[in-house]
Amino acid sequence: STTRAVRMGMGLAPEERKAQALLLDHPVAQNITLASLSRYTKPRWLGWLDRRSEFAEAKRLSEALDIRPPDPRRPIRTLSGGNQQKAVLGRWLAEDRKLLLLDEPTRGVDVGARAELYALVRKLADDGIGVLLVSSEVPEVLGLADRVLVVREGRIVHEAPAEDLDEHRVLDLVMVSAQDTPAPAPASASGSVSASDSGPVSDSGSASASESGSGSGSGSGVANPPSEGAFDD
C-alpha cells in the first residue's frame, strides 16, 4: 500500500505534478510538509498541528532547495514548473528517505531549472539515497545514471553502464522488433535498489536506467521514448 511504502522510506514525484502531487491553491509550505504532518502534531494522539514547527521546517527546506520566490506562504500555483518540482522533492526530504521514484521529473521545466534539478538528483544519489528516474529523454538518463536497463514490452533487453551506451544505441535497443526481443535477464540479487518495469510501457518500448551514487546509496531511472504531446505542461 502507499502508506506502507512511505513508512518503508519510499517517496514519489509523479509525472503529472499539478494533478497528482500538488495542492495548487495551498501555500508552498503546506505542499512541502504534506507527507510528514505527523511530525508536527503535538500530542500526536490528539492530532493538533504545530503550525510554527511546520512552517519553520518548510522554510528550511525552501532555502536549502533554493525555491523561488523565497516565500513559503505563497500559493504554489504561482511558482514556475521547476520550483514546483523542487517543492515536490522537498516533501520527501523532510524525513529520511531510502528510495525516491521520479517520474518525468523535468517535464514542463525550462532549461535553467533542469540543470538545477539534475544537480539535486545527483546530490541525492551521492548522499546515499536510491533514485529511480523515469524520463522520455534518453540523454537525461545517460547523463544522470550509472547503470542502464533497457526495457522492451515489459522485458529487460539490455543492461550496461551508462558510459558504455549512447543515445543511438539505446534507441536501437528500444525500437527492436518484438520478435527479436531477447528473453528477460535473470534477476540480480546484488545492489541496494531493485528497479522494476511496472508502469506504462509504450508500444515502442522504453529504456530503464539505474544510477548508483558515490556513497552507499544508489539510484535508478527510466527513459521512455518521446511520444506526441509528451512535453506539454
PyMOL commands that set and color helices and strands:
alter all, ss='L'
color gray80, all
select helices_A, chain A and resi 2-7+17-20+28-32+34-40+51-64+76-78+81-93+111-126+138-144+162-164+167-174+178-180
alter helices_A, ss='H'
color red, helices_A
select strands_A, chain A and resi 10-13+99-103+130-135+147-152+155-161+206-212+218-223
alter strands_A, ss='S'
color yellow, strands_A
deselect
rebuild
show_as cartoon
